[in-house]
Every structure is written in structure tokens, then in C-alpha cells.
């Protein structure tokens, strides 16, 4: 079992898998921005801008994470 | 704070909804009781402590991963938790039940891909029923209000709102008042 976890192939597969998941998460966070915008247009309050700002920052961090992972792996 | 975390808001300020008329006034906004958020808060708490457990298991088995790998993996994990919490918070915050001086409105968001808005004029409301069932609902005084209407959507359900008996009374009084005091 330990051999499986330490083998180079497993390491590469794991890293590729994580980058793939991070990429999917990026798309999810982008959809979330659109959804918060839709929610804001359906029901508008004072804190709507804050939520939209948070969703944008969340998306930027997700994009940054994919780039960081590609550089570090 | 009231508008941010409120579940029973009377005469909210700076609040509008899709389809609101110029001469329409929002009288009440209801959301699901705060206690109904405990399930996803619990999941988020478990997710928060998971990395520490995983690190312990890996160390016990003598598996050492590179610092860069652990850093990005941890960052991804905590970002996922932030996204999970944010998504659930949004769904709770934007799932609202609105009573205006003209109609009732049910704004529903399920997940991030489903939106449903229903409304019915107050004059079309025929019957209002409140329901509290279960230990948690009795302890924390929340439950559902069922509103029968003669509009296109026959029944509205205000789910898990605080103080359902009071909400039922408010709606009944408004309908009675609209009909000139006659049921």
C-alpha cells in the first residue's frame, strides 16, 4: 500500500486529478457569480453588493489557485 | 444586522423584489428559521477539522508529501469550505417569503441552478393554516404556513418560518381587512 502512495505515477495522477478538480471548482465559482447576480435582481437588499463582491473574490482566488497549482506541481 | 440575519422582518427598508409595483409596499419578509441552518454548519465544521485528522493519519503511516503540494491542497480544501458555506448562506438569505400590501410572494432558489418565484394577490387567498410538528419546531417555535388561494398556484407553503401562528394571524387579518372585515 505504501509503495502505491509513494510511486511517481500515483503522485502524477494525484496532482493531475487535483488540478482538474480545481479547474471544475473555478467554473462552479463563476456560475456562483452569475447566480448571486440573479438572486440580487430577484430580491434586492443593502447587502447584495457585499455578496456579489465576495463571490467575485472567491472566483479570483479559485483562478489563482489553479495557476499556483500548475506552477508548484 | 436585522436585514442581514433577520428571519421575521417587519417593514424592511431599502428592499425590493422582482415584479414589485411602484405603489406596492413590502410589509413583511420571512426566511427559514436560523436553526434550520445547523445541518450545513455542522458539515462545514467537520470539513474544517478534517485536514488535521488526515495529516495525523498520513504522518502515522510515514507518508510525507511536499510542502507545495500540501499548501495548495489545503488552500483548495478551505476554499471549497468557503464556497460551500457561501452557497448555503446565499440559498438561505435569498429564499424569502414576502407579504406586501397587495400580494404574497414566494422566492425559491434550490441549489445554484434553480429559481422559482410565485405570487398571489391577497384578495385570492382563501384559507391559511399553520403547522408546527416535531421536537425542534416546538422547542424553537418554527414551522410552516400553508396558504390556499384561488390563483394559478393553488397552495403556497412558507416553510420553516419562525412563529408560524403569528404569520397565519397576520395574513388572515390582512385578508379580512381587504374584504371589509368579512370572512
Interface residues (C-beta under 8 A of the other chain):
Chain A: X2 X5 X6 X15 X18 X21 X22 X25 X28 X29 X31 X32 X35 X36 X38 X39 X41 X42 X43 X44 X45 X46 X47 X51 X54 X55 X58 X61 X62 X65 X68 X69 X72 X73
Chain B: X3 X4 X12 X14 X15 X16 X17 X18 X61 X62 X63 X68 X69 X71 X72 X73 X75 X76 X79 X80 X82 X83 X86 X87 X90 X93 X94 X96 X107 X109 X112 X113 X115 X117
